[in-house]
Amino acid sequence: MCVRATFPVTTSSTDGIPVLPVLWEEAGLVAIHKPGGMPTQPDQSADMDVLRTVQRMYPLADVGLVHRLDRPVSGALIVALNTLALAGMNALFREHQVRKTYLAIVEGVPAETFTLEHRIEQDGRWRKARDRCERRSGQASCEADGTR
């Protein structure tokens, strides 16, 4: 069974800054939905990023990134709202106590079982990473880039 969920990114009525959907919040941590195409942290593109957006959503918090997702990727992102929570999560990642699961949503049913491998390439012209993947057997391939 597959459930498709759409998380709209709204804008603040006062400054036009995006407000990201909060999936969960507790004990100095917040899980937000990062939309595909938005960088996790500031980069040379100067596009609005998750870190600055969460800082504006929680102006009194000492916001820190627990982990990152590549620009083309959408999904749940954990952000610390204080230094104690960030230090605790950093320790869990350092000690390999965190398990990440990545799921892909596809349309249709593949004709065969296959594995996709991907690599991230830098596009120097646009200063953005491109994510390319290729099927090990067969003709299909996919590509996503950091543009919107």
C-alpha positions as CSV (number, residue, x, y, z in Angstrom):
1,M,0.0,0.0,0.0
2,C,1.3,3.4,-0.9
3,V,-0.1,6.7,0.5
4,R,0.8,9.9,-1.3
5,A,1.0,13.0,0.9
6,T,1.5,16.5,-0.3
7,F,2.9,19.0,2.0
8,P,2.4,22.6,0.8
9,V,5.0,25.1,1.6
10,T,3.2,28.3,2.7
11,T,4.6,31.7,3.1
12,S,4.5,34.0,6.1
13,S,1.8,36.7,5.8
14,T,4.3,39.3,7.1
15,D,7.5,38.8,5.2
16,G,6.9,36.3,2.4
17,I,9.4,33.8,3.9
18,P,8.5,30.1,3.4
19,V,7.0,28.2,6.4
20,L,7.9,24.5,6.3
21,P,5.4,21.9,7.5
22,V,6.3,20.6,11.0
23,L,5.9,16.8,11.2
24,W,7.0,16.4,14.8
25,E,8.4,18.4,17.6
26,E,9.7,17.4,21.0
27,A,12.6,17.8,23.5
28,G,14.5,20.5,21.5
29,L,14.1,18.8,18.2
30,V,11.8,19.4,15.3
31,A,11.1,17.3,12.2
32,I,10.2,19.4,9.2
33,H,9.2,18.4,5.6
34,K,12.0,19.7,3.3
35,P,10.7,20.2,-0.2
36,G,12.8,19.0,-3.2
37,G,14.8,21.8,-4.8
38,M,15.4,23.7,-1.5
39,P,19.0,23.6,-0.1
40,T,19.3,22.4,3.5
41,Q,21.9,25.1,4.3
42,P,23.0,28.3,2.8
43,D,25.0,27.9,-0.5
44,Q,26.4,30.1,-3.2
45,S,23.0,30.2,-5.0
46,A,21.6,32.4,-2.3
47,D,18.3,30.5,-2.6
48,M,16.2,30.4,0.6
49,D,17.3,27.3,2.6
50,V,15.9,25.1,5.3
51,L,18.3,26.4,8.1
52,R,17.4,30.0,7.6
53,T,13.7,29.2,7.2
54,V,13.7,27.2,10.5
55,Q,15.6,30.0,12.2
56,R,12.8,32.4,11.2
57,M,10.1,29.9,12.3
58,Y,11.8,29.6,15.7
59,P,13.4,33.0,16.3
60,L,14.3,32.3,20.0
61,A,15.9,28.9,19.3
62,D,19.6,28.2,18.7
63,V,18.9,26.2,15.5
64,G,21.4,23.6,14.3
65,L,21.3,21.0,11.5
66,V,21.3,17.4,12.7
67,H,21.8,16.0,9.2
68,R,21.3,17.1,5.6
69,L,19.3,16.1,2.5
70,D,20.6,16.9,-1.0
71,R,18.9,19.8,-2.7
72,P,16.8,17.6,-5.2
73,V,15.5,15.4,-2.3
74,S,12.3,16.0,-0.4
75,G,11.7,14.4,3.0
76,A,11.8,14.6,6.7
77,L,14.7,16.6,8.1
78,I,15.5,16.7,11.9
79,V,16.6,20.2,13.2
80,A,17.9,20.8,16.7
81,L,16.4,23.8,18.5
82,N,19.2,24.1,21.1
83,T,22.8,23.1,21.5
84,L,22.1,20.3,24.0
85,A,19.8,18.6,21.5
86,L,22.3,19.1,18.7
87,A,25.1,17.6,20.8
88,G,23.0,14.6,21.7
89,M,22.0,13.9,18.1
90,N,25.6,14.5,16.8
91,A,26.7,11.8,19.3
92,L,24.1,9.4,18.1
93,F,25.2,9.9,14.4
94,R,28.9,9.6,15.4
95,E,28.3,6.3,17.2
96,H,26.2,5.0,14.3
97,Q,23.1,4.7,16.4
98,V,20.9,6.3,13.8
99,R,19.3,4.3,11.0
100,K,18.2,6.2,7.9
101,T,15.7,4.7,5.4
102,Y,15.2,6.1,1.9
103,L,12.1,5.3,0.0
104,A,11.3,6.1,-3.6
105,I,7.8,6.6,-5.0
106,V,7.3,5.4,-8.5
107,E,4.4,5.2,-10.9
108,G,3.6,1.9,-12.5
109,V,5.2,-1.5,-11.9
110,P,8.7,-2.2,-13.1
111,A,9.0,-5.2,-15.5
112,E,12.0,-6.5,-13.5
113,T,13.9,-6.2,-10.3
114,F,16.8,-3.8,-10.6
115,T,19.1,-1.6,-8.6
116,L,19.6,2.1,-9.2
117,E,23.0,3.6,-8.5
118,H,23.5,7.3,-8.4
119,R,26.3,9.8,-8.1
120,I,26.3,13.5,-7.4
121,E,28.0,15.7,-10.0
122,Q,28.9,19.4,-9.6
123,D,27.6,21.7,-12.3
124,G,30.2,24.5,-12.3
125,R,28.1,26.8,-14.5
126,W,25.2,27.0,-12.1
127,R,27.1,26.0,-8.9
128,K,24.5,23.3,-8.2
129,A,24.8,19.6,-7.8
130,R,23.1,17.2,-10.2
131,D,22.0,13.8,-9.1
132,R,22.1,11.1,-11.8
133,C,21.2,7.5,-11.5
134,E,21.4,4.6,-13.9
135,R,19.9,1.1,-14.0
136,R,22.5,-1.6,-13.8
137,S,20.7,-3.7,-16.4
138,G,18.3,-2.4,-19.0
139,Q,17.8,0.9,-20.6
140,A,16.1,3.0,-18.0
141,S,17.9,5.9,-16.3
142,C,16.8,8.8,-14.2
143,E,18.1,12.3,-13.5
144,A,17.2,15.0,-11.0
145,D,18.9,18.3,-10.5
146,G,18.9,21.1,-8.0
147,T,16.8,23.4,-10.0
148,R,13.1,24.0,-9.2
